[in-house]
């Protein structure tokens, strides 16, 4: 990267860091313990331009690229990964899906509200009985004149309760058939469109996760994104970019856990010296720092390809796979360095540890990333 880009990224990082320190850090454990999704915070994030980071300015977005997007997610996630996750889901999934596959009328209708943080977005693919096997989804959309009737439910959906707009993948063909899925935009308040059970989660507890329920929801054909049958193809393209966001989230968790562990190791003294000077701890810190740099480089490569509109399926999957698994290892080692204190909620290590695991599951498990990578390298 040239000096101008690096200086710009440094300025963006400082802005995101300052925002997180003032608006997020004081409330971390309060939100975590009560599983509070702080809706007002996301309106403030919208005012900062963080809810439409990769959306062009003509639609109310910030018009930034993926390097800037990664930087913002990294800084926010170092402070609270839950908030980083929700920012990622809003930007990469719902908002970006409408931008990538919506027509001009649809973009102008929904993107300014989403990009400004005036409304919060959700994205529905996963169901109770279909995770990676999305071709077998049970949620259906049946054409009825100029309208569609949607029935079914989605599970593990970020912002399912508080979200105002949802992009939902439905089945418009037979189960297992090719091109059997179509995407629609639904708005809260539509008759029959409701939310269900809120999940009581191990980590990421301030990021709301719940069901979306569709009971004979009638929507006009103007809410269809793209062609009938293209929903699954669209979703896979959206997940390509979404993997960068989860990799960035993982990077933030890893960096936050590492910084906390390094500070503690330098301050904690045993046998007359800091524990960071003991080889066992020093080697753990060395491995953590190395893995963070490796993850960052993989993310930068995928981001550069994405910015240049080049194919990055393999590179995005590699970045997501490595960064997510590295963040789990780093969070685990950070907790180990804190020792007994790491197991208490008075210190930050346990929360990074709990939050980290989601990164190897969400937006495609590690096993799915290996499947994607393996398929790409053996074509």
Secondary structure, DSSP 8 states (H G I E B T S, - for coil): --HHHHHHHHHHHHHHHHHHHHHTGGGHHHHHHHT---HHHHHHHHHTTTTSTTS-GGGTS----HHHHHHHHHHHHHH-HHHHHHHHIIIIIIIHHHHHH--HHHHHHHHHHHHTTSS-EEEE---SS-SS-GGG---EEEEETTEEEEEEEEEEEETTTT-SEEEEEEE-S-TT-TT-EEEEEEETTSTTEEEEEE---SS-TTS-EEEEEEEEEEEEGGGEESSTTBHHHHHHHHHHHHHHHHHHHHHHHHHHHHHHHHHHHHH-EETTEEGGGSHHHHHHHHHHHHHHHHHHHHHHHHHHHHHTT---HHHHHHHHHHHHHHHHHHHHHHHHHHGGGGGSTTSTHHHHHHHHGGGGTTTS-HHHHHHHHHHHHT-
